[in-house]
Each structure stands twice: as structure tokens, then as C-alpha cells.
Amino acid sequence: MDFAYIAAQTFGDRALENELLTLFLAQARGLVAALPDRDARGRGDATHLLKGSARAVGATRVADAAEAYETAAPAEGATARAILADLVCALDDAEVAIRARLSRDPHAA
């Protein structure tokens, strides 16, 4: 997680930063959970949305994994499943970092 990036995007407004990070986690978890149930186009659309959201909050590893999955998803198969596992791992790591940051912040909701 690039917390300096989101701090710059929110002009140092920690309450806004916390709100965006919380919204990102909720959206990201929902998108990733629904991926297996979508068709190829739906997976592509969802991962494209996730990629943009992740970049917006400084979750670069999530964004990179979403981009890789967006490319691999139409093919399905073992490669796409392995990339999806990487995406889930990246999101798990981002969530741990975000929750740790929120728990240390008196401005957290």
C-alpha cells in the first residue's frame, strides 16, 4: 500500500482517506467474491473496475494483479485461476495494511 499516494490524493484529509480506504475494501471484496460467477466479459469488466479503484487508493499490488487477471480471465483455465489466487492474496495483504492503519488513526470511522 502506498499511503503517501492516497494522502496526496486526499490533500492530507485523514477522514476522507479513511473513508475511501474503507469503501475500497468493501467494493474490492465484493468484486473479487463475484468473479467466479461471472462470464468472461463480466470478469473483465469487474477486474477493470477493481484495477482503477486500487490505483486510486494506492493499492498498486492489487491493481497490478487485477490487470493481470483482466488479461487472463477470458482464457479461464489454470493460469487464470493462479492469477486470481495472486489477486486474492494481494487484496488480503492490502486489507491487513489498511486495517492496521485505520486502527492506529483517531480519525478512523
For each residue, the residues with C-beta under 8 A, 3 or more apart:
1: 58 59 94 97 98 101
2: 5 6 58 59 60
3: 6 7 58 101
4: 7 8 58
5: 2 8 9 57 58
6: 2 3 9 10 17 20 21 57 58
7: 3 4 10 12 14 17
8: 4 5 11
9: 5 6 56 57 58
10: 6 7 13 14 16 17 20
11: 8
12: 7
13: 10 16 17
14: 7 10 17 18 105 107
15: 18 19 107 109
16: 10 13 19 20
17: 6 7 10 13 14 20 21
18: 14 15 21 22 102 105 107 108 109
19: 15 16 22 23 109
20: 6 10 16 17 23 24 56 57
21: 6 17 18 24 25 57 98 101 102
22: 18 19 25 26 98 102 109
23: 19 20 26 27
24: 20 21 27 28 53 54 56 57 59 98
25: 21 22 28 29 94 95 98
26: 22 23 29 30
27: 23 24 30 31 50 53
28: 24 25 31 32 50 53 54 59 62 91 94
29: 25 26 32 33 91 95
30: 26 27 33 34
31: 27 28 34 35 46 47 49 50
32: 28 29 35 50 87 88 91
33: 29 30
34: 30 31 37 38 46
35: 31 32 38 43 46 47 69 73 84
36: 84
37: 34
38: 34 35 41 42 43 46
39: 42 43
40: 43 44 73 74 76
41: 38 44 45
42: 38 39 45 46
43: 35 38 39 40 46 47 69 70 73 74
44: 40 41 47 48 70 73 74
45: 41 42 48 49
46: 31 34 35 38 42 43 49 50
47: 31 35 43 44 50 51 66 67 69 70 73 87
48: 44 45 51 52 66 70
49: 31 45 46 52 53
50: 27 28 31 32 46 47 53 54 62 63 66
51: 47 48 54 55 63 66 67 70
52: 48 49 55 56 63
53: 24 27 28 49 50 56 57 59
54: 24 28 50 51 57 59 60 62 63 66 94
55: 51 52 58 59 60 63
56: 9 20 24 52 53
57: 5 6 9 20 21 24 53 54
58: 1 2 3 4 5 6 9 55
59: 1 2 24 28 53 54 55 62 63 90 91 94
60: 2 54 55 63 64
61: 64 65 90 93 94
62: 28 50 54 59 65 66 87 90 91 94
63: 50 51 52 54 55 59 60 66 67
64: 60 61 67 68 90
65: 61 62 68 69 83 86 87 89 90 91
66: 47 48 50 51 54 62 63 69 70 87
67: 47 51 63 64 70 71
68: 64 65 71 72 83 86 87
69: 35 43 47 65 66 72 73 80 83 84 86 87
70: 43 44 47 48 51 66 67 73
71: 67 68
72: 68 69 75 79 80 83
73: 35 40 43 44 47 69 70 76 80
74: 40 43 44
75: 72 79 80
76: 40 73 80 81
77: 80 81
78: 81 82
79: 72 75 82 83
80: 69 72 73 75 76 77 83 84
81: 76 77 78 84 85
82: 78 79 85 86
83: 65 68 69 72 79 80 86 87
84: 35 36 69 80 81 87 88
85: 81 82 88 89
86: 65 68 69 82 83 89 90
87: 32 47 62 65 66 68 69 83 84 90 91
88: 32 84 85 91 92
89: 65 85 86 92 93
90: 59 61 62 64 65 86 87 93 94
91: 28 29 32 59 62 65 87 88 94 95
92: 88 89 95 96
93: 61 89 90 96 97
94: 1 25 28 54 59 61 62 90 91 97 98
95: 25 29 91 92 98 99
96: 92 93 99 100
97: 1 93 94 100 101
98: 1 21 22 24 25 94 95 101 102
99: 95 96 102 103
100: 96 97 103 104
101: 1 3 21 97 98 104 105
102: 18 21 22 98 99 105 108
103: 99 100 108
104: 100 101
105: 14 18 101 102 108
106:
107: 14 15 18
108: 18 102 103 105
109: 15 18 19 22
